[in-house]
């Protein structure tokens, strides 16, 4: 004997069959399925792109931007070693280094170009080492008076390895009597974005000479295992150090990038849920018209002993079949589109001859994607939940059908 749930499923399949429905109802049903599929596909691809941008922000852009920084109030840190010890003892800190940061001008004849000079401890782990050639890094470690320029900055100044440049560094917070230092270009780094246009790196000894320090540094920078803990770690370590320092973290200076990504993600959630809702409303239309068309069938089934709850279940199953087909095809198409998106964007750039993401402006040159399984499951669950909600009213209407009027109608 056929089980009740199997019977209602088979009836739902029969009611959904093309021979049992008018052409218009079939069209509305197909459009609802297609709408759900397109919504799921775009939803998955869009979330994967947002995940990709967030991953690139955390793993690439923030590899050069210090996650937490303690800068001396009075030009020089009194006890940088104590700050380093406290910082490195914190379990969230990956590594901590002392640095010297200063603004300077590169003089070429009568022309001046502003640069941000970063003096780093080359004996310690430094993120910039990943973006320079091995011989350039060795030269920066060994050469006093050597400088590594951003690739775009070097091109703008028309300087190559071995060239000399004149650097003017402000004394007493003004450029009225700047200190002039001649440095040798030992190489370039290629990171991307505005960093390549503005940054220059020297070793700590050269940095001390630039700002007039005999020893020590002006700041300590921290890099964390989890960049989202920056504010918390900044405060926790800051409370334990004795120096008077300015406490800063990347969320304050560069947090707008992360907030922009989250805002776009929120808007995408809102818009695509509305797209799925519109598609699911077509399920409502389909089922209501099916209920009207199948009045006689419903009446006959009731006289044969089918209960109202089972009639309701028939139409819930029918709506879920539309949603399930749309979700399955949408998930497959969404995963395929996400995996193919970088190649599609590269092909589009090749055809149009223009770059969507210029590496000299942004720190990436292609659309990043990060497909996460939980996003796919979430999209499928949302689509199925909305499909279920869309079936409730038509199914309730079908269950309330009066048997006598349905048969005689």
TORGUKE-340362 format. One record per residue (C-alpha): residue number from 1; residue in one letter; chain; x, y, z. Coordinates in nm, 3 decimals. Layout:
<sites>
{NUM 'A' 'A' {X Y Z}};
...
</sites>
This chain:
<sites>
{1 'X' 'A' {0.000 0.000 0.000}};
{2 'X' 'A' {0.130 0.345 -0.097}};
{3 'X' 'A' {0.237 0.558 0.198}};
{4 'X' 'A' {0.047 0.891 0.247}};
{5 'X' 'A' {0.358 1.106 0.189}};
{6 'X' 'A' {0.444 0.910 -0.126}};
{7 'X' 'A' {0.086 0.945 -0.253}};
{8 'X' 'A' {0.085 1.322 -0.205}};
{9 'X' 'A' {0.427 1.347 -0.374}};
{10 'X' 'A' {0.306 1.148 -0.675}};
{11 'X' 'A' {-0.008 1.362 -0.702}};
{12 'X' 'A' {0.208 1.676 -0.688}};
{13 'X' 'A' {0.423 1.540 -0.971}};
{14 'X' 'A' {0.110 1.464 -1.176}};
{15 'X' 'A' {-0.041 1.809 -1.118}};
{16 'X' 'A' {0.291 1.961 -1.221}};
{17 'X' 'A' {0.303 1.763 -1.544}};
{18 'X' 'A' {0.259 1.964 -1.865}};
{19 'X' 'A' {-0.034 1.753 -1.985}};
{20 'X' 'A' {-0.224 1.835 -1.668}};
{21 'X' 'A' {-0.181 2.214 -1.691}};
{22 'X' 'A' {-0.266 2.492 -1.932}};
{23 'X' 'A' {0.009 2.657 -2.131}};
{24 'X' 'A' {-0.014 2.981 -1.935}};
{25 'X' 'A' {0.024 2.805 -1.598}};
{26 'X' 'A' {0.320 2.611 -1.738}};
{27 'X' 'A' {0.480 2.938 -1.846}};
{28 'X' 'A' {0.433 3.097 -1.502}};
{29 'X' 'A' {0.570 2.784 -1.336}};
{30 'X' 'A' {0.876 2.780 -1.563}};
{31 'X' 'A' {0.939 3.150 -1.501}};
{32 'X' 'A' {0.931 3.097 -1.124}};
{33 'X' 'A' {1.181 2.813 -1.152}};
{34 'X' 'A' {1.405 3.019 -1.380}};
{35 'X' 'A' {1.383 3.320 -1.146}};
{36 'X' 'A' {1.489 3.113 -0.847}};
{37 'X' 'A' {1.777 2.963 -1.047}};
{38 'X' 'A' {1.901 3.304 -1.165}};
{39 'X' 'A' {1.866 3.449 -0.815}};
{40 'X' 'A' {2.069 3.165 -0.661}};
{41 'X' 'A' {2.333 3.188 -0.935}};
{42 'X' 'A' {2.386 3.564 -0.896}};
{43 'X' 'A' {2.366 3.541 -0.517}};
{44 'X' 'A' {2.644 3.279 -0.500}};
{45 'X' 'A' {2.866 3.461 -0.751}};
{46 'X' 'A' {2.817 3.798 -0.580}};
{47 'X' 'A' {2.894 3.666 -0.232}};
{48 'X' 'A' {3.203 3.489 -0.365}};
{49 'X' 'A' {3.333 3.814 -0.515}};
{50 'X' 'A' {3.272 3.998 -0.185}};
{51 'X' 'A' {3.453 3.717 -0.001}};
{52 'X' 'A' {3.737 3.750 -0.251}};
{53 'X' 'A' {3.775 4.124 -0.194}};
{54 'X' 'A' {3.769 4.074 0.183}};
{55 'X' 'A' {4.032 3.799 0.160}};
{56 'X' 'A' {4.258 4.014 -0.058}};
{57 'X' 'A' {4.214 4.305 0.184}};
{58 'X' 'A' {4.322 4.091 0.478}};
{59 'X' 'A' {4.596 3.882 0.314}};
{60 'X' 'A' {4.749 4.128 0.068}};
{61 'X' 'A' {4.671 4.493 0.137}};
{62 'X' 'A' {4.708 4.456 0.514}};
{63 'X' 'A' {5.034 4.268 0.473}};
{64 'X' 'A' {5.210 4.607 0.435}};
{65 'X' 'A' {4.975 4.822 0.643}};
{66 'X' 'A' {5.052 4.773 1.016}};
{67 'X' 'A' {4.757 4.626 1.202}};
{68 'X' 'A' {4.846 4.815 1.522}};
{69 'X' 'A' {5.096 5.097 1.566}};
{70 'X' 'A' {5.238 5.282 1.869}};
{71 'X' 'A' {5.396 5.615 1.772}};
{72 'X' 'A' {5.606 5.830 2.004}};
{73 'X' 'A' {5.447 6.151 2.127}};
{74 'X' 'A' {5.785 6.321 2.172}};
{75 'X' 'A' {5.961 6.225 1.846}};
{76 'X' 'A' {6.134 5.918 1.994}};
{77 'X' 'A' {6.028 5.615 2.195}};
{78 'X' 'A' {6.205 5.595 2.529}};
{79 'X' 'A' {6.174 5.219 2.575}};
{80 'X' 'A' {6.105 5.052 2.238}};
{81 'X' 'A' {6.246 4.722 2.366}};
{82 'X' 'A' {5.985 4.712 2.644}};
{83 'X' 'A' {5.706 4.779 2.394}};
{84 'X' 'A' {5.840 4.503 2.169}};
{85 'X' 'A' {5.860 4.258 2.460}};
{86 'X' 'A' {5.504 4.329 2.575}};
{87 'X' 'A' {5.373 4.311 2.218}};
{88 'X' 'A' {5.547 3.985 2.129}};
{89 'X' 'A' {5.417 3.825 2.449}};
{90 'X' 'A' {5.057 3.880 2.341}};
{91 'X' 'A' {4.918 3.558 2.182}};
{92 'X' 'A' {4.735 3.747 1.905}};
{93 'X' 'A' {5.054 3.916 1.776}};
{94 'X' 'A' {5.228 3.743 1.486}};
{95 'X' 'A' {5.532 3.970 1.495}};
{96 'X' 'A' {5.628 4.321 1.609}};
{97 'X' 'A' {5.905 4.553 1.484}};
{98 'X' 'A' {6.036 4.900 1.554}};
{99 'X' 'A' {6.019 5.147 1.266}};
{100 'X' 'A' {6.086 5.508 1.179}};
{101 'X' 'A' {5.838 5.687 0.954}};
{102 'X' 'A' {5.892 6.030 0.807}};
{103 'X' 'A' {5.781 6.249 0.519}};
{104 'X' 'A' {6.044 6.357 0.269}};
{105 'X' 'A' {6.091 6.517 -0.071}};
{106 'X' 'A' {6.294 6.380 -0.361}};
{107 'X' 'A' {6.476 6.662 -0.539}};
{108 'X' 'A' {6.550 6.635 -0.910}};
{109 'X' 'A' {6.675 6.969 -1.033}};
{110 'X' 'A' {6.397 7.216 -0.970}};
{111 'X' 'A' {6.132 6.944 -0.927}};
{112 'X' 'A' {6.025 6.794 -0.594}};
{113 'X' 'A' {5.827 6.475 -0.532}};
{114 'X' 'A' {5.681 6.379 -0.195}};
{115 'X' 'A' {5.747 6.031 -0.055}};
{116 'X' 'A' {5.672 5.843 0.267}};
{117 'X' 'A' {5.995 5.694 0.399}};
{118 'X' 'A' {5.971 5.380 0.611}};
{119 'X' 'A' {6.283 5.275 0.799}};
{120 'X' 'A' {6.257 4.910 0.900}};
{121 'X' 'A' {6.459 4.662 1.103}};
{122 'X' 'A' {6.585 4.434 0.825}};
{123 'X' 'A' {6.708 4.176 1.079}};
{124 'X' 'A' {6.345 4.099 1.169}};
{125 'X' 'A' {6.053 3.959 0.968}};
{126 'X' 'A' {5.921 4.223 0.728}};
{127 'X' 'A' {5.624 4.194 0.492}};
{128 'X' 'A' {5.794 4.407 0.225}};
{129 'X' 'A' {6.051 4.127 0.177}};
{130 'X' 'A' {5.781 3.929 -0.010}};
{131 'X' 'A' {5.752 4.201 -0.276}};
{132 'X' 'A' {6.119 4.261 -0.359}};
{133 'X' 'A' {6.383 4.049 -0.530}};
{134 'X' 'A' {6.615 3.850 -0.304}};
{135 'X' 'A' {6.923 4.050 -0.408}};
{136 'X' 'A' {6.736 4.378 -0.345}};
{137 'X' 'A' {6.649 4.267 0.009}};
{138 'X' 'A' {7.009 4.163 0.073}};
{139 'X' 'A' {7.134 4.500 -0.056}};
{140 'X' 'A' {6.890 4.686 0.171}};
{141 'X' 'A' {7.018 4.486 0.469}};
{142 'X' 'A' {7.384 4.541 0.388}};
{143 'X' 'A' {7.390 4.891 0.243}};
{144 'X' 'A' {7.386 5.198 0.463}};
{145 'X' 'A' {7.232 5.475 0.257}};
{146 'X' 'A' {7.035 5.238 0.030}};
{147 'X' 'A' {6.670 5.289 -0.056}};
{148 'X' 'A' {6.401 5.068 -0.216}};
{149 'X' 'A' {6.139 5.262 -0.412}};
{150 'X' 'A' {5.790 5.165 -0.522}};
{151 'X' 'A' {5.788 5.050 -0.884}};
{152 'X' 'A' {5.559 5.332 -1.002}};
{153 'X' 'A' {5.752 5.591 -0.800}};
{154 'X' 'A' {6.081 5.478 -0.956}};
{155 'X' 'A' {5.928 5.503 -1.304}};
{156 'X' 'A' {5.795 5.851 -1.230}};
{157 'X' 'A' {6.139 5.965 -1.107}};
{158 'X' 'A' {6.312 5.777 -1.393}};
{159 'X' 'A' {6.543 5.601 -1.152}};
{160 'X' 'A' {6.686 5.250 -1.175}};
{161 'X' 'A' {6.907 5.037 -0.953}};
{162 'X' 'A' {7.241 5.207 -0.880}};
{163 'X' 'A' {7.110 5.561 -0.941}};
{164 'X' 'A' {7.150 5.830 -0.675}};
{165 'X' 'A' {6.875 6.054 -0.542}};
{166 'X' 'A' {6.867 6.357 -0.315}};
{167 'X' 'A' {6.624 6.327 -0.025}};
{168 'X' 'A' {6.510 6.632 0.171}};
{169 'X' 'A' {6.384 6.553 0.520}};
{170 'X' 'A' {6.203 6.808 0.735}};
{171 'X' 'A' {6.372 6.926 1.054}};
{172 'X' 'A' {6.165 7.072 1.339}};
{173 'X' 'A' {5.837 6.995 1.157}};
{174 'X' 'A' {5.907 7.227 0.862}};
{175 'X' 'A' {6.095 7.234 0.534}};
{176 'X' 'A' {6.258 7.575 0.587}};
{177 'X' 'A' {6.591 7.413 0.667}};
{178 'X' 'A' {6.555 7.052 0.545}};
{179 'X' 'A' {6.825 6.795 0.593}};
{180 'X' 'A' {6.971 6.678 0.262}};
{181 'X' 'A' {7.070 6.313 0.233}};
{182 'X' 'A' {7.200 6.138 -0.079}};
{183 'X' 'A' {7.081 5.778 -0.112}};
{184 'X' 'A' {7.144 5.499 -0.360}};
{185 'X' 'A' {6.854 5.310 -0.521}};
{186 'X' 'A' {6.918 4.941 -0.449}};
{187 'X' 'A' {6.596 4.815 -0.609}};
{188 'X' 'A' {6.219 4.849 -0.634}};
{189 'X' 'A' {5.916 4.669 -0.497}};
{190 'X' 'A' {5.593 4.596 -0.682}};
{191 'X' 'A' {5.293 4.581 -0.452}};
{192 'X' 'A' {5.026 4.766 -0.649}};
{193 'X' 'A' {4.796 5.059 -0.581}};
{194 'X' 'A' {4.900 5.390 -0.432}};
{195 'X' 'A' {5.169 5.221 -0.220}};
{196 'X' 'A' {5.386 5.188 -0.533}};
{197 'X' 'A' {5.348 5.562 -0.599}};
{198 'X' 'A' {5.430 5.690 -0.251}};
{199 'X' 'A' {5.642 5.453 -0.040}};
{200 'X' 'A' {6.019 5.418 -0.002}};
{201 'X' 'A' {6.198 5.179 0.234}};
{202 'X' 'A' {6.536 5.216 0.403}};
{203 'X' 'A' {6.702 5.019 0.682}};
{204 'X' 'A' {6.683 5.136 1.042}};
{205 'X' 'A' {7.036 5.279 1.048}};
{206 'X' 'A' {6.963 5.497 0.745}};
{207 'X' 'A' {6.632 5.602 0.897}};
{208 'X' 'A' {6.802 5.717 1.215}};
{209 'X' 'A' {7.041 5.927 1.010}};
{210 'X' 'A' {6.748 6.084 0.823}};
{211 'X' 'A' {6.564 6.198 1.137}};
{212 'X' 'A' {6.870 6.263 1.354}};
{213 'X' 'A' {6.844 5.979 1.607}};
{214 'X' 'A' {7.147 5.807 1.754}};
{215 'X' 'A' {6.948 5.498 1.851}};
{216 'X' 'A' {6.593 5.372 1.901}};
{217 'X' 'A' {6.295 5.444 1.680}};
{218 'X' 'A' {5.982 5.655 1.653}};
{219 'X' 'A' {5.721 5.377 1.637}};
{220 'X' 'A' {5.650 5.010 1.692}};
{221 'X' 'A' {5.419 4.826 1.452}};
{222 'X' 'A' {5.232 4.502 1.519}};
{223 'X' 'A' {5.103 4.242 1.276}};
{224 'X' 'A' {4.832 4.008 1.407}};
{225 'X' 'A' {4.712 3.658 1.333}};
{226 'X' 'A' {4.354 3.790 1.306}};
{227 'X' 'A' {4.334 4.144 1.166}};
{228 'X' 'A' {3.980 4.185 1.302}};
{229 'X' 'A' {4.122 4.188 1.658}};
{230 'X' 'A' {4.325 4.504 1.591}};
{231 'X' 'A' {4.130 4.743 1.813}};
{232 'X' 'A' {4.113 4.496 2.101}};
{233 'X' 'A' {4.485 4.412 2.086}};
{234 'X' 'A' {4.581 4.780 2.046}};
{235 'X' 'A' {4.408 4.863 2.374}};
{236 'X' 'A' {4.526 4.555 2.564}};
{237 'X' 'A' {4.894 4.607 2.477}};
{238 'X' 'A' {4.863 4.987 2.504}};
{239 'X' 'A' {4.755 4.964 2.869}};
{240 'X' 'A' {5.070 4.769 2.958}};
{241 'X' 'A' {5.338 4.995 2.809}};
{242 'X' 'A' {5.504 5.283 2.992}};
{243 'X' 'A' {5.588 5.519 2.704}};
{244 'X' 'A' {5.361 5.806 2.604}};
{245 'X' 'A' {5.242 5.697 2.262}};
{246 'X' 'A' {4.971 5.753 2.007}};
{247 'X' 'A' {4.773 5.429 1.966}};
{248 'X' 'A' {4.653 5.355 1.615}};
{249 'X' 'A' {4.520 5.056 1.423}};
{250 'X' 'A' {4.427 4.979 1.065}};
{251 'X' 'A' {4.051 4.999 1.123}};
{252 'X' 'A' {4.090 5.368 1.201}};
{253 'X' 'A' {4.303 5.455 0.897}};
{254 'X' 'A' {4.192 5.200 0.638}};
{255 'X' 'A' {3.871 5.066 0.791}};
{256 'X' 'A' {3.660 5.240 0.527}};
{257 'X' 'A' {3.768 4.971 0.278}};
{258 'X' 'A' {3.634 4.696 0.502}};
{259 'X' 'A' {3.315 4.891 0.578}};
{260 'X' 'A' {3.259 4.950 0.207}};
{261 'X' 'A' {3.283 4.577 0.141}};
{262 'X' 'A' {3.038 4.502 0.421}};
{263 'X' 'A' {2.797 4.770 0.294}};
{264 'X' 'A' {2.804 4.626 -0.059}};
{265 'X' 'A' {2.753 4.278 0.087}};
{266 'X' 'A' {2.449 4.399 0.284}};
{267 'X' 'A' {2.297 4.568 -0.024}};
{268 'X' 'A' {2.361 4.250 -0.223}};
{269 'X' 'A' {2.182 4.041 0.042}};
{270 'X' 'A' {1.887 4.277 0.034}};
{271 'X' 'A' {1.857 4.303 -0.346}};
{272 'X' 'A' {1.904 3.934 -0.417}};
{273 'X' 'A' {1.661 3.825 -0.144}};
{274 'X' 'A' {1.406 4.055 -0.309}};
{275 'X' 'A' {1.485 3.890 -0.645}};
{276 'X' 'A' {1.422 3.549 -0.491}};
{277 'X' 'A' {1.103 3.680 -0.329}};
{278 'X' 'A' {0.970 3.796 -0.668}};
{279 'X' 'A' {1.052 3.457 -0.816}};
{280 'X' 'A' {0.875 3.284 -0.528}};
{281 'X' 'A' {0.568 3.504 -0.577}};
{282 'X' 'A' {0.537 3.335 -0.916}};
{283 'X' 'A' {0.504 3.007 -0.726}};
{284 'X' 'A' {0.209 3.160 -0.542}};
{285 'X' 'A' {0.049 3.261 -0.874}};
{286 'X' 'A' {0.114 2.918 -1.024}};
{287 'X' 'A' {-0.039 2.731 -0.733}};
{288 'X' 'A' {-0.344 2.957 -0.703}};
{289 'X' 'A' {-0.421 2.909 -1.072}};
{290 'X' 'A' {-0.358 2.534 -1.037}};
{291 'X' 'A' {-0.599 2.518 -0.743}};
{292 'X' 'A' {-0.865 2.694 -0.949}};
{293 'X' 'A' {-0.804 2.466 -1.247}};
{294 'X' 'A' {-0.805 2.145 -1.038}};
{295 'X' 'A' {-1.123 2.210 -0.837}};
{296 'X' 'A' {-1.295 1.900 -0.975}};
{297 'X' 'A' {-0.987 1.685 -0.916}};
{298 'X' 'A' {-0.962 1.807 -0.558}};
{299 'X' 'A' {-1.330 1.730 -0.497}};
{300 'X' 'A' {-1.294 1.380 -0.637}};
{301 'X' 'A' {-0.983 1.314 -0.426}};
{302 'X' 'A' {-1.168 1.430 -0.115}};
{303 'X' 'A' {-1.462 1.195 -0.186}};
{304 'X' 'A' {-1.211 0.912 -0.228}};
{305 'X' 'A' {-1.092 0.970 0.129}};
{306 'X' 'A' {-0.801 1.213 0.092}};
{307 'X' 'A' {-0.798 1.440 0.397}};
{308 'X' 'A' {-0.766 1.820 0.387}};
{309 'X' 'A' {-0.415 1.800 0.533}};
{310 'X' 'A' {-0.311 1.567 0.253}};
{311 'X' 'A' {-0.458 1.801 -0.010}};
{312 'X' 'A' {-0.257 2.080 0.148}};
{313 'X' 'A' {0.053 1.864 0.138}};
{314 'X' 'A' {0.002 1.794 -0.234}};
{315 'X' 'A' {0.028 2.163 -0.323}};
{316 'X' 'A' {0.315 2.225 -0.081}};
{317 'X' 'A' {0.504 1.945 -0.256}};
{318 'X' 'A' {0.420 2.096 -0.594}};
{319 'X' 'A' {0.560 2.436 -0.497}};
{320 'X' 'A' {0.866 2.276 -0.342}};
{321 'X' 'A' {0.933 2.087 -0.665}};
{322 'X' 'A' {0.949 2.419 -0.850}};
{323 'X' 'A' {1.178 2.563 -0.584}};
{324 'X' 'A' {1.397 2.251 -0.569}};
{325 'X' 'A' {1.454 2.244 -0.944}};
{326 'X' 'A' {1.540 2.614 -0.943}};
{327 'X' 'A' {1.776 2.578 -0.646}};
{328 'X' 'A' {1.961 2.279 -0.794}};
{329 'X' 'A' {2.018 2.444 -1.131}};
{330 'X' 'A' {2.092 2.780 -0.965}};
{331 'X' 'A' {2.354 2.632 -0.731}};
{332 'X' 'A' {2.525 2.445 -1.015}};
{333 'X' 'A' {2.522 2.755 -1.238}};
{334 'X' 'A' {2.638 2.978 -0.949}};
{335 'X' 'A' {2.936 2.756 -0.864}};
{336 'X' 'A' {3.029 2.727 -1.233}};
{337 'X' 'A' {3.001 3.104 -1.286}};
{338 'X' 'A' {3.209 3.176 -0.974}};
{339 'X' 'A' {3.490 2.942 -1.083}};
{340 'X' 'A' {3.486 3.083 -1.437}};
{341 'X' 'A' {3.453 3.450 -1.337}};
{342 'X' 'A' {3.828 3.540 -1.332}};
{343 'X' 'A' {3.873 3.393 -1.680}};
{344 'X' 'A' {3.555 3.561 -1.806}};
{345 'X' 'A' {3.673 3.899 -1.675}};
{346 'X' 'A' {4.017 3.844 -1.830}};
{347 'X' 'A' {3.853 3.764 -2.165}};
{348 'X' 'A' {3.632 4.074 -2.136}};
{349 'X' 'A' {3.937 4.290 -2.064}};
{350 'X' 'A' {4.115 4.141 -2.365}};
{351 'X' 'A' {3.817 4.204 -2.593}};
{352 'X' 'A' {3.761 4.562 -2.475}};
{353 'X' 'A' {4.129 4.647 -2.441}};
{354 'X' 'A' {4.069 4.814 -2.105}};
{355 'X' 'A' {4.144 4.696 -1.753}};
{356 'X' 'A' {3.857 4.672 -1.504}};
{357 'X' 'A' {4.101 4.694 -1.212}};
{358 'X' 'A' {4.419 4.884 -1.295}};
{359 'X' 'A' {4.706 4.754 -1.080}};
{360 'X' 'A' {4.863 5.100 -1.063}};
{361 'X' 'A' {4.548 5.232 -0.895}};
{362 'X' 'A' {4.424 4.927 -0.702}};
{363 'X' 'A' {4.637 4.662 -0.532}};
{364 'X' 'A' {4.492 4.386 -0.753}};
{365 'X' 'A' {4.443 4.358 -1.129}};
{366 'X' 'A' {4.169 4.096 -1.154}};
{367 'X' 'A' {3.835 4.015 -0.991}};
{368 'X' 'A' {3.905 3.802 -0.680}};
{369 'X' 'A' {3.669 3.518 -0.590}};
{370 'X' 'A' {3.650 3.303 -0.278}};
{371 'X' 'A' {3.382 3.035 -0.305}};
{372 'X' 'A' {3.276 2.918 0.041}};
{373 'X' 'A' {3.060 2.610 0.094}};
{374 'X' 'A' {2.854 2.770 0.371}};
{375 'X' 'A' {2.752 3.050 0.132}};
{376 'X' 'A' {2.620 2.795 -0.115}};
{377 'X' 'A' {2.429 2.611 0.159}};
{378 'X' 'A' {2.291 2.940 0.293}};
{379 'X' 'A' {2.167 3.053 -0.049}};
{380 'X' 'A' {2.002 2.716 -0.113}};
{381 'X' 'A' {1.840 2.720 0.233}};
{382 'X' 'A' {1.705 3.075 0.186}};
{383 'X' 'A' {1.561 2.989 -0.156}};
{384 'X' 'A' {1.398 2.670 -0.026}};
{385 'X' 'A' {1.257 2.847 0.282}};
{386 'X' 'A' {1.103 3.117 0.064}};
{387 'X' 'A' {0.962 2.850 -0.167}};
{388 'X' 'A' {0.794 2.681 0.132}};
{389 'X' 'A' {0.645 3.010 0.249}};
{390 'X' 'A' {0.512 3.076 -0.101}};
{391 'X' 'A' {0.318 2.748 -0.099}};
{392 'X' 'A' {0.133 2.793 0.231}};
{393 'X' 'A' {-0.152 3.019 0.123}};
{394 'X' 'A' {-0.241 2.836 -0.204}};
{395 'X' 'A' {-0.219 2.501 -0.023}};
{396 'X' 'A' {-0.449 2.631 0.250}};
{397 'X' 'A' {-0.694 2.751 -0.017}};
{398 'X' 'A' {-0.689 2.406 -0.176}};
{399 'X' 'A' {-0.753 2.236 0.159}};
{400 'X' 'A' {-1.058 2.461 0.218}};
{401 'X' 'A' {-1.223 2.363 -0.111}};
{402 'X' 'A' {-1.589 2.263 -0.063}};
{403 'X' 'A' {-1.636 1.911 -0.197}};
{404 'X' 'A' {-1.994 1.947 -0.333}};
{405 'X' 'A' {-1.928 2.277 -0.508}};
{406 'X' 'A' {-1.601 2.147 -0.653}};
{407 'X' 'A' {-1.762 1.838 -0.804}};
{408 'X' 'A' {-2.071 2.013 -0.936}};
{409 'X' 'A' {-1.878 2.321 -1.060}};
</sites>
